[in-house]
């Protein structure tokens, strides 16, 4: 799946030909400060001209290995030719209609692929949205509609987004929550993530602590338990063996919708299609975004048909939900992920 040109450029990085930032990047950064709010941070003050695979080339000719992948987005490369082809072809046909107004086939094909591959041996349905935070919030909406309950259980050191509800669900105070409250904290309850290094708890002890929190607040109050199979914002936290499976069992015993947030860890990034597969766990609802669109904004909630279909007609949607150009990008990503060599190479790396 990799061109000879791409292979060559991968060997030719990093290459630094100017100071960092270079003169052109420095000039553009000065323009940025005059035009854009200071609220946007930046990790590296360089401006990118083009990309090839995992190599970014800035406007001054410096070449960088892209270890950030656009925050876990460009998992098939920052300019994969198949993504570019499908996106360009769709843009020439139509850029938008809104799926809730007039339908298009690519929306169905993305949903079918996710229904077939998301863990869980049951009938599934999918809803497409635009961003990861949107997927998280809609999962909460769906779980509330299905259960008739208000609250959400999340874990220590979790990250679920920057919208008002997902900031409440996110554990990291700075920079995500600082000064933006009050949050809907009365509906969000936090329990241990079982991180052995920080909590000192083994798997059984951590699960007992989670159950204590559920019991303390009343199991009948919780609509959803939302967990990341691998956390990425409070450190890269891999759960102890058996912890995710134990959480799933706890949720189902208490009638809580078990939501697996694969937005950052999923779609091949761990050597499996979904990170939850390492623990043999399936969510009642599974969330995807980031790598799903290879840089185009698209997200999804995929889950049990009875839960997904509990929402009334018109209760889900969004102007840009499952935009046709983003759907084509996702279908190109699926072509890459369905090549057996792709995950084999990820696992090797």
C-alpha positions as CSV (number, residue, x, y, z in Angstrom):
1,X,0.0,0.0,0.0
2,X,3.1,2.3,0.2
3,X,4.6,3.9,-2.9
4,X,8.3,3.9,-3.6
5,X,8.3,7.7,-3.2
6,X,6.7,7.4,0.2
7,X,9.2,4.7,1.3
8,X,12.1,7.0,0.2
9,X,10.8,10.0,2.0
10,X,10.2,8.1,5.2
11,X,14.0,7.3,5.2
12,X,14.7,11.0,4.6
13,X,13.5,12.4,7.9
14,X,14.0,14.2,10.1
15,X,16.0,16.7,8.1
16,X,16.5,20.2,9.5
17,X,17.8,22.9,7.2
18,X,16.9,26.0,9.1
19,X,16.6,27.1,12.7
20,X,13.2,26.0,14.2
21,X,11.0,27.8,13.5
22,X,12.4,28.8,10.2
23,X,12.0,32.3,8.8
24,X,8.9,31.7,6.8
25,X,7.2,29.8,9.7
26,X,8.2,32.6,12.1
27,X,6.6,35.2,9.8
28,X,3.4,33.2,9.5
29,X,3.3,32.7,13.3
30,X,3.5,36.5,13.8
31,X,0.5,36.8,11.4
32,X,-1.3,34.1,13.4
33,X,-0.9,36.1,16.7
34,X,-2.6,39.1,15.0
35,X,-5.5,37.1,13.6
36,X,-6.3,34.2,15.9
37,X,-7.3,34.0,19.6
38,X,-4.6,33.2,22.1
39,X,-6.8,30.4,23.3
40,X,-5.4,28.1,20.6
41,X,-2.1,26.6,21.8
42,X,0.5,25.1,19.6
43,X,3.0,22.2,20.2
44,X,5.5,23.2,17.5
45,X,5.4,26.7,15.9
46,X,6.1,25.5,12.3
47,X,3.7,25.8,9.3
48,X,3.3,22.7,7.1
49,X,3.5,22.9,3.4
50,X,2.8,19.3,2.5
51,X,3.0,15.7,3.9
52,X,3.9,12.3,2.7
53,X,3.0,9.3,4.9
54,X,4.3,10.1,8.4
55,X,6.6,12.9,7.2
56,X,5.6,16.6,7.4
57,X,7.5,19.2,5.3
58,X,7.3,22.7,6.6
59,X,7.3,26.0,4.5
60,X,11.0,26.3,5.1
61,X,11.9,22.8,3.8
62,X,12.4,21.1,7.2
63,X,11.2,17.5,7.3
64,X,9.7,16.1,10.5
65,X,8.5,12.6,11.5
66,X,4.9,13.2,12.6
67,X,4.7,11.4,15.9
68,X,1.5,13.3,16.8
69,X,-0.5,12.1,13.8
70,X,-2.7,15.1,14.1
71,X,-3.7,13.9,17.6
72,X,-4.3,10.2,16.6
73,X,-6.0,11.2,13.3
74,X,-3.7,10.5,10.3
75,X,-3.2,6.8,11.1
76,X,-3.0,5.9,7.4
77,X,-0.7,8.9,6.7
78,X,-1.3,12.6,6.4
79,X,-2.0,12.5,2.6
80,X,-2.9,8.9,1.7
81,X,-3.5,8.8,-2.1
82,X,-6.7,6.7,-1.8
83,X,-8.2,9.2,0.7
84,X,-7.3,12.1,-1.6
85,X,-8.8,10.4,-4.6
86,X,-12.1,9.5,-3.0
87,X,-12.4,13.0,-1.4
88,X,-11.7,14.8,-4.6
89,X,-14.2,12.7,-6.6
90,X,-16.9,13.3,-4.1
91,X,-16.2,17.1,-3.9
92,X,-16.7,17.2,-7.6
93,X,-20.1,15.5,-7.3
94,X,-21.5,17.4,-4.3
95,X,-20.1,18.6,-1.0
96,X,-23.2,18.5,1.2
97,X,-26.9,17.9,1.4
98,X,-27.4,16.9,5.0
99,X,-28.3,13.2,5.4
100,X,-31.5,14.1,7.2
101,X,-32.8,16.1,4.2
102,X,-31.6,14.0,1.2
103,X,-29.7,10.7,1.6
104,X,-26.6,9.4,0.0
105,X,-25.1,6.0,-0.3
106,X,-21.7,6.5,1.4
107,X,-23.4,7.2,4.8
108,X,-24.9,3.7,4.6
109,X,-21.6,2.1,3.6
110,X,-19.7,3.6,6.5
111,X,-22.4,2.4,8.9
112,X,-22.3,-1.1,7.4
113,X,-18.6,-1.4,7.8
114,X,-18.7,-0.3,11.4
115,X,-21.6,-2.6,12.2
116,X,-19.7,-5.5,10.8
117,X,-16.4,-4.9,12.6
118,X,-17.1,-3.2,15.9
119,X,-16.8,-5.8,18.6
120,X,-20.0,-7.5,19.8
121,X,-21.9,-10.5,18.4
122,X,-25.3,-8.9,18.1
123,X,-27.4,-6.9,15.7
124,X,-26.0,-3.3,15.5
125,X,-26.9,0.1,14.2
126,X,-24.7,3.2,13.7
127,X,-25.2,6.9,13.8
128,X,-22.7,9.3,12.2
129,X,-21.7,12.7,13.6
130,X,-18.8,15.1,13.1
131,X,-16.5,15.2,16.1
132,X,-15.5,12.9,18.9
133,X,-17.1,15.0,21.6
134,X,-20.3,14.9,19.6
135,X,-20.2,11.1,19.5
136,X,-19.6,11.0,23.3
137,X,-22.6,13.4,24.0
138,X,-24.8,11.5,21.6
139,X,-23.9,8.2,23.3
140,X,-25.0,9.7,26.6
141,X,-28.3,10.9,25.0
142,X,-28.9,7.4,23.6
143,X,-28.1,5.7,26.9
144,X,-30.4,8.1,28.8
145,X,-33.3,7.5,26.3
146,X,-32.8,3.8,26.6
147,X,-32.6,3.6,30.4
148,X,-34.6,6.6,31.6
149,X,-31.7,7.4,33.9
150,X,-29.7,10.7,34.2
151,X,-26.1,10.0,35.4
152,X,-22.8,9.0,33.7
153,X,-20.0,7.1,35.4
154,X,-16.5,7.9,34.1
155,X,-13.0,7.1,35.3
156,X,-10.0,8.9,36.8
157,X,-7.6,10.4,34.2
158,X,-10.2,10.1,31.5
159,X,-10.5,12.4,28.4
160,X,-13.7,12.6,26.5
161,X,-13.7,16.1,24.8
162,X,-14.0,19.8,25.1
163,X,-17.8,20.5,25.0
164,X,-19.6,21.4,28.2
165,X,-20.7,17.8,29.1
166,X,-17.5,16.2,27.9
167,X,-15.4,18.7,29.9
168,X,-17.3,17.5,33.0
169,X,-16.5,13.9,32.0
170,X,-12.8,14.8,31.4
171,X,-10.6,14.5,34.4
172,X,-7.7,16.7,33.5
173,X,-8.2,20.2,34.9
174,X,-5.7,22.2,32.9
175,X,-5.9,23.3,30.2
176,X,-9.3,21.6,29.4
177,X,-11.5,22.8,32.3
178,X,-9.7,25.8,33.7
179,X,-12.1,28.8,34.1
180,X,-14.9,27.2,31.9
181,X,-17.2,26.1,34.7
182,X,-19.7,25.5,36.2
183,X,-20.1,22.1,34.6
184,X,-23.0,19.6,34.8
185,X,-21.1,17.8,37.6
186,X,-24.3,16.6,39.2
187,X,-24.7,14.1,36.4
188,X,-21.1,13.0,36.2
189,X,-19.6,10.6,38.8
190,X,-16.0,9.5,38.7
191,X,-14.4,6.2,39.9
192,X,-10.9,4.8,39.9
193,X,-9.3,3.7,36.6
194,X,-7.4,1.0,38.4
195,X,-4.0,2.4,37.5
196,X,-1.8,0.2,39.7
197,X,1.1,2.7,39.8
198,X,-1.1,5.5,41.2
199,X,-3.9,3.8,43.0
200,X,-2.0,0.8,44.5
201,X,-5.1,-1.3,43.8
202,X,-5.1,-4.7,42.0
203,X,-7.8,-5.6,39.6
204,X,-10.2,-7.0,42.1
205,X,-9.7,-4.1,44.5
206,X,-10.2,-1.6,41.7
207,X,-13.4,-3.2,40.6
208,X,-14.7,-3.3,44.2
209,X,-14.0,0.4,44.5
210,X,-15.9,1.1,41.3
211,X,-18.8,-1.0,42.6
212,X,-18.7,1.0,45.9
213,X,-19.1,4.2,43.9
214,X,-22.0,2.8,41.9
215,X,-23.7,1.6,45.1
216,X,-23.1,4.9,46.9
217,X,-24.8,6.9,44.2
218,X,-27.5,4.3,43.4
219,X,-27.2,2.0,40.4
220,X,-30.7,3.0,39.2
221,X,-29.3,6.5,38.6
222,X,-26.7,5.6,36.0
223,X,-27.5,5.6,32.3
224,X,-24.0,5.0,31.1
225,X,-20.5,4.0,32.1
226,X,-18.0,5.5,29.6
227,X,-14.5,4.1,29.5
228,X,-11.4,4.3,27.2
229,X,-9.8,0.9,26.5
230,X,-6.4,2.8,26.7
231,X,-6.3,6.3,28.2
232,X,-4.2,8.9,26.5
233,X,-4.5,12.2,28.4
234,X,-3.7,11.3,32.0
235,X,-0.6,9.4,30.8
236,X,-0.9,6.4,28.5
237,X,-2.7,4.1,30.8
238,X,-3.2,0.5,29.8
239,X,-5.8,-1.2,32.0
240,X,-4.8,-4.0,34.3
241,X,-5.8,-7.5,32.9
242,X,-9.4,-8.2,33.6
243,X,-10.3,-4.6,34.6
244,X,-12.3,-3.7,31.4
245,X,-14.1,-7.1,31.4
246,X,-14.9,-6.5,35.1
247,X,-16.3,-3.0,34.3
248,X,-18.5,-4.5,31.5
249,X,-19.9,-7.1,33.9
250,X,-20.6,-4.5,36.5
251,X,-22.4,-2.3,34.0
252,X,-24.6,-5.0,32.7
253,X,-25.4,-6.4,36.1
254,X,-26.7,-3.0,37.1
255,X,-28.5,-2.2,33.8
256,X,-26.0,0.5,32.9
257,X,-25.1,1.0,29.2
258,X,-21.4,0.1,28.8
259,X,-19.8,2.7,26.4
260,X,-16.3,2.0,25.0
261,X,-14.7,5.3,23.8
262,X,-12.4,4.1,21.0
263,X,-12.0,7.6,19.6
264,X,-8.3,7.9,20.3
265,X,-7.1,4.3,20.7
266,X,-9.2,2.6,18.0
267,X,-9.1,1.8,14.3
268,X,-5.8,-0.1,14.1
269,X,-3.6,2.1,16.4
270,X,-2.8,-0.8,18.8
271,X,-2.3,-3.6,16.3
272,X,-6.0,-4.7,16.6
273,X,-8.8,-3.0,14.8
274,X,-10.2,-1.9,18.2
275,X,-8.2,-1.5,21.4
276,X,-10.9,-3.3,23.4
277,X,-10.2,-6.5,21.4
278,X,-7.0,-6.9,23.4
279,X,-9.2,-7.6,26.5
280,X,-12.0,-9.4,24.6
281,X,-14.5,-6.7,25.6
282,X,-17.4,-5.3,23.6
283,X,-19.3,-2.2,24.4
284,X,-23.0,-1.9,24.3
285,X,-22.1,1.3,22.4
286,X,-18.7,1.9,20.8
287,X,-17.4,5.4,19.8
288,X,-15.1,6.1,16.9
289,X,-13.7,9.4,15.4
290,X,-10.2,10.8,14.8
291,X,-8.6,8.1,12.6
292,X,-12.0,7.3,11.1
293,X,-11.8,10.2,8.7
294,X,-8.0,10.5,8.1
295,X,-8.3,14.2,8.8
296,X,-11.9,14.8,7.7
297,X,-14.3,15.4,10.6
298,X,-16.5,12.4,11.1
299,X,-17.4,10.3,14.2
300,X,-19.7,7.4,15.0
301,X,-21.7,5.7,17.7
302,X,-22.2,2.0,16.9
303,X,-24.1,-0.3,19.2
304,X,-26.8,-2.7,20.0
305,X,-29.8,-2.2,17.7
306,X,-32.3,-2.2,20.6
307,X,-30.4,0.6,22.4
308,X,-29.6,2.6,19.2
309,X,-33.2,2.3,18.0
310,X,-34.7,3.4,21.4
311,X,-34.3,7.1,20.3
312,X,-37.4,8.7,18.6
313,X,-37.3,9.7,15.0
314,X,-35.5,13.0,14.7
315,X,-33.8,12.7,18.1
316,X,-30.4,12.3,16.6
317,X,-28.6,14.2,13.8
318,X,-26.7,17.3,13.0
319,X,-26.2,19.6,10.0
320,X,-22.8,18.1,9.1
321,X,-23.3,14.6,10.6
322,X,-21.8,12.0,8.3
323,X,-20.9,14.7,5.6
324,X,-20.5,13.0,2.2
325,X,-16.9,14.1,1.7
326,X,-16.0,12.8,5.2
327,X,-17.8,9.5,4.5
328,X,-15.7,9.0,1.4
329,X,-12.5,9.6,3.5
330,X,-13.7,7.0,6.0
331,X,-14.4,4.5,3.2
332,X,-10.8,5.0,1.9
333,X,-9.5,4.4,5.5
334,X,-11.5,1.2,5.5
335,X,-9.8,0.0,2.3
336,X,-6.4,0.5,4.0
337,X,-7.5,-1.2,7.3
338,X,-9.0,-4.1,5.5
339,X,-5.6,-4.9,3.8
340,X,-4.2,-7.7,6.2
341,X,-0.8,-6.2,5.8
342,X,-1.8,-2.9,7.5
343,X,-2.5,-4.3,11.0
344,X,0.3,-6.8,10.7
345,X,2.7,-3.8,10.1
346,X,1.2,-1.8,13.0
347,X,1.6,-4.8,15.4
348,X,5.2,-5.2,14.2
349,X,6.0,-1.6,14.8
